[in-house]
Amino acid sequence: MVAPFLIPPLMRVLPPGAAMAVGIFAPFVVAQLLFVWLQMWAPLERVAITRRLRARGVPPEQFALGRFIGTSDPARSSFKKMGLVEEDLGMMWIGADRLVFWGDRAAWEIPHAQLVAVERSADAGSTASYFGAVHVILRYRDDAGAEHRIRLHPETDWTMTAKARALDAIAERLAMWQQTPTHGWVTAPSGFAVTAGSPSSTST
């Protein structure tokens, strides 16, 4: 679509063959980079995650208190995945004494005493890392004392640079929570209680 308008002026400074190639491929490359950086599915992510959480029984009033988060296993190479790097999509809440996550596949909580560290590591298999995103990894122990790691991905951001900024904010907030546990991503009531089987609508 753009080539017919680019080729004539390019032919004034380039040989015809080169002008033709540049006029066709340069807009294509620019468009590819633009649509890698721009996340046009961001609104759909918000709608899809919200509807799935409602189907799982998450009360609507809790959506304003959480943050849309995806998760993945840092031990598994993202280069081997087709499509989304995220293995689960959902919402995460910060309580006064625990982190709470509800997703499509799993629900988990990390009590404050069991959080070992909040780490940062770029995921080379994630496109966001090429725009400066350094992912957040939670290292924690389960009730049996075994150590686990889980990588966090911010969702519903419109651009890759926004994802990078969101990761910085998430890392800063979680590091503060590890030092001084207070509820909420900013200053809001904590999320609902999570038990092993199903979600509870009782606020903590």
C-alpha positions in Angstrom: 0.0 0.0 0.0 2.8 2.4 0.8 5.2 1.4 -1.9 3.5 3.2 -4.9 4.0 6.5 -2.9 7.6 5.8 -1.9 9.1 4.3 -5.0 8.9 7.5 -7.2 10.8 9.8 -4.8 13.3 7.0 -4.0 14.1 6.6 -7.8 15.4 10.1 -7.8 18.3 9.1 -5.5 18.5 5.3 -6.0 18.7 2.9 -9.0 15.3 1.6 -10.0 15.9 -1.9 -8.6 17.1 -0.6 -5.3 14.2 1.9 -5.1 11.7 -0.9 -5.8 13.2 -3.1 -3.1 13.4 -0.3 -0.5 9.9 1.0 -1.3 8.4 -2.5 -0.7 10.4 -3.9 2.2 11.2 -0.8 4.3 7.5 -0.1 5.2 7.1 -3.9 5.9 10.0 -3.8 8.4 8.7 -0.7 10.1 5.2 -2.1 10.4 6.7 -5.4 11.9 8.6 -3.4 14.5 5.6 -1.2 15.3 3.3 -4.2 15.8 5.8 -6.0 17.9 6.1 -3.0 20.2 2.4 -2.1 20.2 0.3 -4.7 22.0 -3.1 -4.3 20.2 -4.5 -7.3 22.1 -4.2 -5.6 25.5 -7.9 -4.7 25.8 -8.8 -8.3 24.9 -6.4 -9.6 27.6 -8.2 -7.6 30.2 -11.7 -8.8 29.1 -10.6 -12.4 28.8 -8.9 -12.6 32.2 -11.7 -10.8 34.0 -14.4 -13.1 32.5 -12.4 -16.2 33.4 -11.8 -15.0 37.0 -15.6 -14.4 37.3 -16.3 -17.9 36.1 -13.9 -19.2 38.8 -15.9 -17.3 41.4 -13.7 -14.3 42.1 -16.0 -11.5 43.4 -16.1 -8.4 41.1 -15.1 -6.0 43.9 -11.7 -7.7 44.1 -10.7 -6.7 40.5 -9.9 -3.1 41.6 -7.5 -4.5 44.3 -5.4 -6.8 42.2 -3.1 -6.6 39.2 -3.3 -8.5 35.9 -0.3 -10.9 35.9 0.9 -13.8 33.8 3.2 -16.5 35.2 5.8 -18.9 33.7 8.4 -21.4 34.9 11.9 -19.8 34.8 13.4 -23.3 34.5 11.7 -23.9 31.2 13.2 -22.3 28.1 10.9 -19.8 26.5 12.5 -20.5 23.1 10.7 -23.9 23.2 7.3 -22.4 23.5 5.0 -21.6 20.6 3.0 -18.4 21.0 2.6 -17.0 24.5 5.5 -17.2 26.9 3.1 -17.1 29.8 1.8 -20.5 31.0 -1.0 -19.0 33.1 -2.9 -15.7 33.1 -4.8 -14.2 36.0 -4.7 -11.7 38.8 -2.4 -11.2 41.8 -3.2 -9.6 45.1 -0.9 -8.4 47.9 -2.1 -9.2 51.4 -0.6 -8.1 54.7 0.8 -11.5 55.2 0.8 -13.3 51.8 0.8 -12.9 48.0 -2.3 -14.4 46.3 -2.7 -15.4 42.7 -5.7 -16.8 40.8 -5.2 -17.9 37.2 -6.7 -20.1 34.5 -4.7 -23.2 35.6 -3.8 -22.6 39.2 -4.4 -20.7 42.4 -1.5 -20.2 44.8 -0.4 -18.2 47.8 3.0 -17.3 49.2 3.0 -16.5 52.9 5.4 -13.7 53.8 7.6 -16.0 55.9 8.1 -18.3 52.9 9.2 -15.7 50.4 13.0 -16.2 50.0 13.8 -13.5 47.4 12.5 -11.2 44.7 14.9 -11.6 41.8 15.3 -9.9 38.4 16.3 -11.8 35.2 15.7 -11.0 31.5 13.9 -13.8 29.7 15.7 -14.1 26.3 12.8 -16.0 24.8 10.3 -13.2 25.6 10.0 -10.3 23.0 9.6 -7.9 25.9 13.2 -8.4 26.9 14.4 -6.7 23.7 12.6 -3.6 24.8 14.3 -3.4 28.2 12.0 -5.7 30.2 13.7 -7.5 33.1 11.3 -10.0 34.5 10.5 -10.5 38.2 11.1 -14.0 39.7 9.7 -15.0 43.1 11.8 -17.5 44.9 9.9 -19.1 47.8 9.5 -22.3 49.9 6.4 -24.4 50.2 5.1 -25.9 53.4 7.4 -28.8 53.1 10.5 -26.6 52.8 11.1 -27.3 49.1 12.2 -24.2 47.1 10.4 -23.0 44.0 10.7 -20.2 41.5 8.0 -18.5 39.5 8.4 -15.7 36.8 5.9 -12.8 36.6 4.6 -11.1 33.4 2.6 -7.9 33.5 -0.5 -8.1 31.4 -2.9 -5.5 29.6 -0.1 -3.0 28.9 -0.4 -1.3 25.5 3.3 -1.3 24.6 6.5 -3.3 25.3 8.1 -0.3 27.0 5.0 0.0 29.2 5.6 -3.7 30.1 9.2 -2.9 31.1 8.1 0.0 33.3 5.4 -2.2 34.8 8.0 -4.9 35.7 10.1 -2.2 37.5 7.1 -1.1 39.5 6.2 -4.7 40.4 9.7 -5.5 41.5 9.9 -2.4 43.6 6.5 -3.1 45.3 7.3 -6.7 46.0 10.8 -5.8 47.4 9.2 -3.3 49.7 6.6 -5.9 50.7 9.3 -8.4 51.5 11.0 -5.8 53.8 7.8 -4.4 55.3 4.6 -6.4 54.5 1.6 -4.1 53.9 -1.5 -5.0 51.9 -2.3 -3.7 48.5 -0.4 -2.8 45.4 -0.5 0.8 46.5 -2.7 1.3 49.7 -5.8 -0.8 49.3 -7.4 -3.7 51.2 -5.8 -7.1 50.6 -7.2 -9.7 48.3 -9.6 -12.5 49.2 -8.5 -15.6 51.0 -7.2 -18.5 48.9 -7.7 -22.1 50.1 -6.6 -25.3 48.4 -9.8 -26.0 46.5 -11.9 -23.0 45.5 -11.9 -19.2 45.9 -13.6 -17.5 48.8 -15.4 -14.2 48.5 -14.5 -13.3 52.1 -12.2 -10.4 52.2 -9.2 -10.7 54.5 
